[in-house]
Amino acid sequence: MGKRCSEPAARKAVQRQTGLLSIGPLGCKERLDALLSNEADFEDGLVRSSAELNDADSIITRDTVVFASSPVKSMTLREFIAAGIEQARHRR
């Protein structure tokens, strides 16, 4: 983030987005779904399962390729922030 703007500006952008983010639950249903999934990495399976079972709008991740087959859209934090900035521009 610091390459496109200063660190304080980047932190402020993230802070504005914080109200839009939530972390999905990881209960028994999500854990079982992750165990039975075809995900090579269990933790990725947990993220995917939680997002899919709880109707998440998107998965924010460093590795969008891992979630390419999920019906839940994945994006990097940078993409998420850029989308938020773009939406704010359109509201003006």
C-alpha positions, 0 to 999 in steps of 0.5 A: 500500500505504501507504494501508491500512498503514504502509510498514514493515508493507507492506514486511514483507508483501511480504517474506513473499510473496517466497518465493512469487514467481518470474520465468518464463524468457524463452527462444527459445520465449517470444520467438517466441510473443510475436512471433507473438501478438496482443499489441499490446505486445511486452513484455506478450506476453513476460510472457503467453507466459512465464506460459502456457508455464511453467504460472504460477499468476498474473501480477502486474501493474499492468494486469490488463486487458492479460492478461484473455484469458490463461488465467493469472489476472492480479492486482495486487500489492495483490490478491496481498498481500491474498490472502496476508493472507487465506490467513494468517488462515485458517491461524490 
